[in-house]
Amino acid sequence: MTPPIVKRYLIAFDKYKWIGLASFGLVLVGSTVVAMQPQPPAIFVANSALTYSGPPVSFSATGSEIQQQGQELSKQVLLSDQIIKAVGTKLGLKPKEIGQNVAIKMPKKSSTGELESAIIELKYQDTDGKQAEEVLQGLMKAMIALSNEINTRRLKSIIQKINERLPEAKKDLQIAEQKLEQYDRTQGPAILAAENGSLLGGITQSQNQQRQIQLVLSGIDTQINSLEQKLGLNVNEAYVSSALSADPILANLRAQIYQVESQMEVLRKDLRPAHPTMVQLRRQKEATETLLQQRATEVVGGVDSTAPLPQTVSAIRAQSNLDPARQQLANQLVALQTQKETLRQQFADQVREEVRLRQEYSLIPNKQLERSRLEQGVALKKAVYDRMQAKLIDARTAEAETVSSLGIARAPIAIKKAQPLQNIPLTLGVGSFMGLLVGGGVIFLLGSLEGTFKTKEDIRNSLKQREVALLGEIPSMPLEEWEQHMLPVIFSVDSPYLEFYEKFRSNLRRIAGHEAKVILVASTGSDEGKTLTAYNLGIASARAGKRTLIIETDLRSPSDCQSLKITLDPDASAEPLRYYSSLSDCIRLVPDVENLYIVPSPGPVRQSAAVLESSEIRRLMEDARQRFDLVILDTNALSLSNDALLIQPYSDGIVLVARPHYTEENVLGEAIDEFMESEMELLGAVINGADIEVSSSLIDTRSTIPYSEAEVASGVSPGANN
């Protein structure tokens, strides 16, 4: 069995063989031209070598670094346009010619990144050996000069960069030093006090003073309590009594009141209270008492004084009548209270001082860290500045050491290159072989770009991937020359091709069932054999004893009913609706096949879509479903119009016809996907024109009727139809 890829290639070869032969001829002509070329002139190859070198003595690290970098020159740098153009100008050669004939081999690097060799190999070929040596000598000198220039430029760039950055580094160092100095000025004493222990000593001293003050306060409280018990007065009362008792005016007023009271007491026995003398004495007493209260207020400081003033005259007289001994005790009590308040204030001050010292001591670590950070910043800036200064001095020292990193290891020597003799038969043989490959490849490529199925296996695999049932495979039917104007319809019961349509009919009945009476035969494009399939399926059904009707619903093309020996009414295309309204006129009996009927198409007609959607077509379909066992609808190609979709609602299922070398892969896939998405009943597909061998002894050419003239004009191969 021939593999599918071979079949596809043979089909493409049959169609594009002249293009393939033309490609073969072009390649063969090209190889012949190459073989007939004259012997080329002698070629000289000049060889030389450069080596990496450095100064005899190096006193600077910068010079050594530049020399080391100079050993990393790439092939593109050494053969730059600048060097080639300079050498070409000097020797009067074209730079393009030099670039094409020069070759350079750079030393390889080991896994550690070091060069395995210090030699750079150079080659140059030319028809003139002396000129090859001169070109190579010029290239080597230019490369050495370029290396020297690159090293010098790198050194100058280093010095320039250092000079640009040095003022900025110096400024950064000064700013860092100023920050450290300012921080020491503000926070230095505290840090120093913490470091030498004076801050902790201050905290301890404050605590000791607080304890001493508390002891003194305890003794003062004891003395105050003792004096209060002896006097029977608190501190405020003792202060008032002492102040009032010490005032001579109050003592004089108190004596006057006492004298008036004495007179009133003496006269009360003889005089009535309303007596003028008694009234005058009472008034004198009241006036003196008023003066006593005013003076007492003046002595103790008034109502806003911290010491409370007695409210009554008798209380004022009582508190202002201390004897010298009690007055001394009262003064001592007031003095102790004053000392106590002074010590309390001192104690509060010491507590605040301790809190402040402790808080300052707790911040010492942060201050020390901040100062350490500032010191590190100064050290870092100073280190950078010092390194830049050292690098600048080192770079200026390297100015006297900077030379080219390349030197001449081997002078150019030109050697004549051996030229192989041209083998004409071998060249022609290789050209013929390449021509066969190119021609065959062109044929295969053109066949692949068509986008159509090449073999039945391709169609079968596509249907399998989309889970579409394969109802049958129909072979091509060969015809005689005089039969090329008719379709190959199978009339003979002895035709071997009838067996393939019988298999197709039985598979269709098995899948569709007995309820499917109206079958729509469609194809994605023209010349795929749908009409031929519909005719021969109808014949196979009629031979099986089924009352079968073929309805040609392709109203855009002429009918092929003459292949069934049916003559179409010439007036049908003029009035198609009247034609379909008369069932007795439009349904015709096929004369050579029993049980087979056909409704020929009156096409081509205008407004075919309107005719297909008319009530006459609907009545025809309803009547055909009632009267026939199987109704086959032959439609227009899906890629040409939507007529098949208009007639589809009358059917019970769709059968797609595909043909190798005619059916396009993407079109068939899109049609199947559209049927699936629209939930149309796709019963399966049949492959027409399949590559199937049929025994020639069994073929009865009289069992076929020739193609139509339209198919002959379109160049359709046997087994196809419109």
GUROSE-614466 format. One record per residue (C-alpha): residue in one letter; x, y, z. Coordinates in steps of 0.02 Angstrom, whole numbers, padded with zeros to 5 digits, always signed. Layout:
residues N
AXYZ...
//
This chain:
residues 722
M+00000+00000+00000T+00069+00169-00050P+00103+00285+00100P-00005+00444+00107I+00146+00559+00093V+00197+00474-00069K+00021+00492-00135R+00020+00677-00094Y+00187+00700-00180L+00130+00606-00337I-00026+00714-00347A+00078+00872-00328F+00204+00807-00457D+00067+00777-00583K+00008+00957-00562Y+00173+01051-00541K+00297+00940-00636W+00340+01076-00761I+00384+01198-00622G+00492+01066-00540L+00579+01028-00705A+00610+01214-00730S+00690+01225-00556F+00798+01073-00595G+00852+01154-00758L+00899+01318-00675V+01008+01231-00544L+01088+01124-00679V+01124+01276-00787G+01202+01363-00637S+01315+01214-00600T+01365+01208-00784V+01414+01392-00779V+01518+01359-00622A+01601+01208-00702M+01648+01305-00857Q+01732+01446-00761P+01919+01470-00801Q+02053+01419-00676P+02072+01557-00543P+02240+01646-00522A+02367+01594-00390I+02330+01649-00212F+02464+01703-00086V+02429+01693+00100A+02533+01803+00216N+02550+01746+00397S+02607+01849+00546A+02579+01861+00733L+02562+01992+00869T+02597+01964+01053Y+02540+02048+01212S+02681+02149+01292G+02709+02281+01426P+02840+02406+01489P+03006+02333+01547V+02985+02409+01722S+02821+02458+01807F+02815+02570+01961S+02628+02603+01965A+02476+02493+01990T+02375+02598+01867G+02501+02564+01729S+02490+02376+01760E+02299+02383+01759I+02296+02476+01593Q+02418+02353+01516Q+02309+02210+01578Q+02153+02291+01504G+02247+02314+01341Q+02254+02124+01325E+02065+02115+01310L+02053+02194+01138S+01921+02107+01032K+01927+02055+00850Q+01804+02194+00805V+01919+02326+00882L+02077+02264+00798L+01990+02254+00628S+01888+02412+00646D+01843+02519+00496Q+01966+02652+00557I+02117+02535+00543I+02065+02455+00378K+02026+02624+00300A+02195+02696+00355V+02292+02548+00283G+02190+02551+00124T+02223+02737+00100K+02409+02713+00129L+02427+02566+00006G+02297+02625-00120L+02176+02478-00091K+01990+02472-00060P+01945+02449+00124K+01809+02323+00076E+01937+02215-00013I+02054+02216+00137G+01912+02172+00256Q+01859+02023+00150N+02034+01947+00135V+02102+01973+00312A+02076+01845+00452I+02123+01856+00635K+02129+01722+00770M+02121+01782+00951P+02195+01678+01094K+02071+01575+01194K+02035+01597+01379S+02041+01460+01508S+01903+01420+01633T+01985+01540+01757G+01976+01683+01631E+02162+01688+01593L+02231+01686+01416E+02299+01517+01361S+02419+01602+01242A+02485+01779+01211I+02493+01759+01020I+02368+01839+00899E+02374+01754+00728L+02346+01862+00571K+02319+01804+00391Y+02292+01898+00229Q+02271+01824+00055D+02302+01911-00110T+02355+01871-00287D+02515+01971-00255G+02626+01899-00118K+02724+02061-00088Q+02564+02161-00075A+02494+02035+00049E+02648+02059+00160E+02635+02249+00148V+02450+02248+00194L+02481+02133+00341Q+02630+02239+00399G+02523+02396+00389L+02382+02314+00486M+02500+02259+00625K+02575+02433+00644A+02403+02511+00646M+02345+02387+00779I+02498+02424+00887A+02468+02611+00869L+02283+02588+00909S+02326+02489+01067N+02445+02628+01122E+02312+02759+01088I+02179+02660+01184N+02295+02639+01335T+02341+02824+01334R+02159+02873+01320R+02113+02761+01465L+02249+02837+01575K+02195+03015+01532S+02016+02968+01567I+02066+02901+01739I+02163+03060+01783Q+02019+03170+01722K+01890+03074+01823I+01997+03085+01981N+02022+03273+01958E+01835+03294+01934R+01790+03196+02090L+01930+03254+02205P+01854+03425+02252E+01688+03342+02290A+01773+03211+02400K+01867+03349+02492K+01707+03446+02519D+01619+03291+02585L+01763+03262+02707Q+01754+03442+02770I+01565+03431+02795A+01584+03267+02893E+01720+03345+03003Q+01611+03499+03036K+01465+03389+03088L+01575+03292+03210E+01648+03453+03281Q+01476+03530+03305Y+01411+03373+03388D+01559+03369+03508R+01526+03551+03550T+01345+03518+03601Q+01346+03339+03664G+01529+03314+03705P+01521+03370+03888A+01379+03250+03925I+01470+03106+03842L+01631+03152+03934A+01539+03164+04100A+01465+02992+04071E+01633+02920+04023N+01731+02992+04173G+01592+02950+04299S+01546+03128+04347L+01369+03105+04283L+01341+02953+04393G+01422+03049+04537G+01298+03190+04512I+01154+03067+04522T+01225+02989+04681Q+01255+03160+04760S+01077+03214+04721Q+01011+03056+04804N+01119+03088+04959Q+01057+03266+04973Q+00878+03205+04959R+00907+03085+05104Q+00986+03223+05210I+00841+03341+05175Q+00717+03204+05221L+00808+03179+05388V+00805+03366+05426L+00622+03374+05377S+00584+03230+05495G+00667+03325+05641I+00577+03487+05597D+00409+03396+05593T+00445+03328+05766Q+00485+03503+05834I+00329+03578+05750N+00218+03442+05826S+00292+03474+06000L+00269+03663+05989E+00090+03644+05923Q+00049+03533+06072K+00127+03658+06195L+00043+03812+06119G-00121+03728+06072L-00107+03817+05907N-00062+03762+05733V+00068+03852+05629N-00054+03976+05549E-00138+04015+05716A+00032+04038+05800Y+00085+04156+05660V-00073+04262+05682S-00062+04265+05872S+00122+04312+05868A+00093+04450+05742L-00057+04521+05835S+00027+04510+06005A+00183+04599+05944D+00090+04750+05875P+00088+04897+06003I-00063+04980+05923L-00166+04823+05947A-00105+04815+06127N-00158+04998+06154L-00330+04968+06075R-00351+04810+06176A-00311+04910+06336Q-00436+05046+06289I-00571+04916+06262Y-00528+04836+06428Q-00537+05008+06515V-00709+05048+06436E-00773+04877+06484S-00713+04907+06662Q-00805+05074+06670M-00962+04996+06598E-00953+04856+06725V-00936+04983+06869L-01076+05096+06805R-01195+04953+06759K-01246+04939+06942D-01300+05122+06952L-01351+05168+06776R-01476+05095+06656P-01418+05033+06486A-01509+05178+06403H-01417+05304+06507P-01318+05425+06396T-01156+05380+06484M-01187+05195+06452V-01232+05230+06273Q-01075+05334+06249L-00967+05198+06327R-01043+05066+06212R-01012+05176+06061Q-00833+05206+06118K-00810+05018+06138E-00884+04979+05966A-00773+05110+05884T-00620+05041+05971E-00668+04862+05920T-00687+04921+05740L-00515+04998+05747L-00453+04836+05825Q-00520+04731+05680Q-00450+04851+05550R-00280+04851+05633A-00282+04663+05648T-00320+04651+05462E-00176+04767+05424V-00057+04667+05534V-00093+04492+05463G-00103+04551+05283G-00290+04562+05250V-00413+04436+05183D-00292+04374+05047S-00159+04327+05174T-00108+04146+05190A-00142+04158+05381P-00327+04154+05428L-00389+04306+05526P-00511+04281+05672Q-00686+04338+05630T-00739+04407+05799V-00666+04542+05910S-00657+04425+06058A-00554+04301+05954I-00438+04440+05897R-00418+04498+06078A-00385+04318+06132Q-00254+04283+05996S-00167+04449+06019N-00140+04425+06204L+00012+04309+06206D+00138+04325+06343P+00322+04344+06296A+00361+04160+06327R+00218+04095+06220Q+00254+04226+06089Q+00433+04163+06078L+00369+03986+06056A+00248+04045+05921N+00388+04134+05829Q+00494+03977+05841L+00349+03874+05770V+00329+03994+05623A+00516+03991+05590L+00517+03801+05589Q+00373+03799+05465T+00467+03920+05353Q+00622+03810+05362K+00516+03657+05322E+00444+03736+05166T+00618+03790+05113L+00683+03613+05133R+00534+03541+05037Q+00573+03656+04891Q+00754+03602+04898F+00699+03418+04901A+00588+03445+04747D+00732+03530+04658Q+00847+03383+04697V+00716+03259+04634R+00700+03354+04470E+00888+03363+04454E+00901+03176+04480V+00768+03143+04347R+00859+03258+04227L+01026+03174+04260R+00951+03000+04241Q+00866+03048+04077E+01029+03122+04013Y+01121+02965+04067S+00994+02854+03974L+01028+02952+03813I+01216+02931+03827P+01221+02765+03724N+01126+02846+03580K+01239+02997+03587Q+01392+02884+03589L+01323+02786+03440E+01286+02947+03346R+01462+03010+03380S+01534+02843+03326R+01432+02853+03165L+01497+03028+03133E+01675+02970+03168Q+01653+02825+03046G+01585+02945+02915V+01737+03056+02937A+01852+02904+02926L+01764+02840+02770K+01768+03009+02684K+01951+03029+02732A+01993+02855+02667V+01907+02893+02501Y+01997+03060+02488D+02165+02980+02530R+02137+02839+02403M+02093+02965+02268Q+02249+03063+02308A+02354+02905+02301K+02268+02850+02140L+02303+03020+02061I+02487+03010+02107D+02495+02831+02043A+02408+02879+01879R+02529+03024+01850T+02673+02904+01881A+02597+02785+01751E+02605+02920+01614A+02787+02877+01585E+02752+02690+01581T+02599+02682+01466V+02644+02600+01299S+02555+02486+01176S+02496+02317+01242L+02540+02235+01075G+02705+02195+00995I+02763+02104+00838A+02797+01921+00873R+02821+01864+00693A+02846+01969+00536P+02731+01937+00386I+02784+01798+00266A+02684+01763+00106I+02663+01582+00049K+02580+01527-00111K+02418+01434-00081A+02388+01273-00173Q+02233+01281-00286P+02134+01122-00316L+02100+01076-00497Q+01921+01100-00550N+01826+00935-00578I+01694+00972-00710P+01602+00802-00702L+01594+00811-00512T+01526+00990-00518L+01393+00938-00645G+01349+00785-00540V+01329+00888-00382G+01228+01017-00480S+01112+00881-00548F+01087+00810-00373M+01049+00982-00302G+00932+01015-00449L+00835+00858-00408L+00822+00910-00226V+00768+01088-00270G+00643+01032-00402G+00567+00900-00289G+00561+01023-00144V+00473+01155-00251I+00343+01027-00306F+00313+00969-00127L+00304+01148-00063L+00179+01204-00195G+00073+01052-00158S+00076+01089+00029L+00027+01272+00002E-00133+01227-00091G-00227+01198+00071T-00328+01053+00001F-00336+00871+00054K-00218+00768-00052T-00273+00592-00007K-00422+00500+00064E-00317+00466+00220D-00305+00654+00252I-00494+00674+00241R-00521+00520+00348N-00405+00586+00486S-00489+00758+00483L-00662+00679+00502K-00598+00567+00642Q-00527+00716+00737R-00697+00804+00729E-00792+00643+00771V-00887+00642+00606A-00942+00471+00542L-00867+00410+00376L-01012+00339+00276G-00913+00277+00126E-00769+00296+00005I-00811+00305-00182P-00675+00271-00313S-00650+00370-00472M-00738+00302-00627P-00640+00309-00793L-00737+00363-00951E-00716+00353-01138E-00673+00511-01236W-00843+00523-01320E-00930+00513-01150Q-00851+00672-01075H-01012+00775-01084M-01116+00674-00959L-01107+00621-00774P-01048+00440-00741V-01215+00373-00678I-01221+00186-00637F-01364+00104-00731S-01296-00073-00744V-01329-00189-00598D-01164-00278-00639S-01058-00121-00615P-00924-00146-00480Y-00948+00036-00427L-01128+00000-00372E-01059-00099-00225F-00974+00058-00153Y-01136+00157-00160E-01230+00011-00083K-01107+00015+00064F-01134+00202+00073R-01325+00178+00076S-01320+00041+00209N-01203+00144+00323L-01318+00294+00302R-01471+00190+00347R-01381+00114+00497I-01329+00284+00567A-01483+00387+00519G-01614+00255+00557H-01778+00222+00468E-01855+00385+00530A-01734+00489+00424K-01822+00498+00256V-01758+00664+00186I-01568+00672+00163L-01476+00832+00113V-01319+00799+00007A-01201+00949+00017S-01020+00995-00014T-00909+01140+00037G-00854+01183-00141S-00888+01145-00322D-00821+00995-00420E-00823+00884-00265G-00953+00760-00333K-01112+00798-00233T-01230+00784-00384L-01146+00623-00441T-01159+00557-00262A-01343+00606-00251Y-01385+00521-00418N-01294+00357-00383L-01356+00352-00202G-01532+00367-00271I-01497+00225-00395A-01428+00114-00256S-01582+00150-00148A-01700+00115-00292R-01608-00048-00333A-01637-00097-00151G-01826-00083-00178K-01848+00088-00097R-01962+00213-00179T-01834+00354-00201L-01849+00536-00256I-01704+00651-00303I-01743+00837-00289E-01620+00957-00369T-01626+01111-00258D-01476+01194-00341L-01573+01330-00433R-01416+01429-00478S-01348+01300-00602P-01422+01202-00748S-01491+01030-00712D-01392+00871-00751C-01549+00767-00770Q-01501+00722-00950S-01374+00603-00871L-01528+00505-00809K-01606+00518-00984I-01731+00649-00925T-01775+00798-01035L-01814+00958-00939D-01967+01060-00981P-01901+01217-01070D-02039+01324-00989A-01988+01275-00812S-01857+01411-00792A-01979+01546-00850E-02108+01511-00713P-02023+01405-00577L-02164+01427-00449R-02293+01361-00572Y-02172+01220-00613Y-02160+01167-00430S-02347+01190-00398S-02390+01049-00519L-02322+00892-00438S-02369+00782-00585D-02263+00890-00701C-02109+00919-00594I-02088+00739-00528R-02015+00634-00670L-01987+00446-00678V-01810+00388-00722P-01838+00269-00867D-01693+00145-00841V-01708+00127-00650E-01863+00060-00567N-01927+00154-00411L-01818+00307-00448Y-01896+00479-00477I-01819+00651-00496V-01874+00833-00484P-01755+00919-00605S-01696+01095-00565P-01771+01231-00677G-01612+01332-00650P-01530+01442-00670V-01670+01555-00607R-01670+01727-00528Q-01705+01747-00343S-01671+01565-00306A-01683+01600-00118A-01862+01663-00137V-01910+01506-00234L-01834+01392-00102E-01931+01483+00036S-02097+01479-00061S-02252+01382-00011E-02238+01278-00171I-02072+01206-00114R-02144+01175+00059R-02293+01078-00014L-02174+00982-00127M-02070+00929+00023E-02221+00880+00126D-02294+00777-00017A-02126+00694-00053R-02105+00644+00130Q-02274+00558+00126R-02258+00470-00043F-02074+00412-00047D-01965+00301+00060L-01810+00408+00033V-01795+00588-00027I-01621+00651-00079L-01595+00839-00089D-01454+00894-00206T-01402+01072-00156N-01283+01210-00206A-01105+01215-00135L-01095+01292+00039S-00953+01409-00013L-01056+01482-00157S-01221+01524-00069N-01333+01491+00080D-01463+01396-00021A-01416+01234+00067L-01455+01314+00236L-01624+01373+00171I-01676+01198+00118Q-01597+01112+00270P-01750+01130+00386Y-01846+01012+00268S-01715+00875+00290D-01684+00747+00428G-01495+00752+00412I-01346+00813+00310V-01216+00712+00215L-01056+00804+00167V-00962+00754+00008A-00773+00779+00008R-00648+00745-00130P-00458+00734-00122H-00365+00875-00209Y-00526+00980-00216T-00592+00998-00039E-00503+01133+00062E-00453+01082+00239N-00502+01242+00329V-00667+01261+00235L-00721+01083+00277G-00673+01108+00460E-00769+01272+00472A-00923+01194+00391I-00922+01048+00516D-00897+01167+00663E-01041+01276+00602F-01156+01124+00590M-01108+01071+00766E-01133+01245+00839S-01301+01266+00751E-01354+01093+00810M-01390+01037+00632E-01401+00848+00611L-01239+00800+00523L-01256+00614+00483G-01081+00594+00414A-00971+00618+00262V-00926+00521+00105I-00759+00530+00013N-00783+00542-00177G-00644+00509-00303A-00545+00404-00177D-00388+00314-00231I-00462+00138-00229E-00410+00000-00349V-00554-00081-00443S-00523-00237-00549S-00523-00187-00733S-00604-00351-00783L-00758-00305-00683I-00778-00130-00754D-00919-00113-00880T-00895+00052-00967R-01073+00039-01033S-01134+00054-00855T-01088+00238-00852I-01151+00394-00936P-01022+00528-00982Y-00985+00695-00898S-01074+00856-00934E-00998+00986-01048A-00980+01104-00901E-00865+00983-00810V-00763+00951-00965A-00740+01140-00988S-00688+01162-00806G-00553+01028-00820V-00629+00910-00689S-00549+00738-00676P-00657+00580-00683G-00768+00544-00536A-00810+00726-00497N-00963+00834-00529N-01026+01008-00490
//
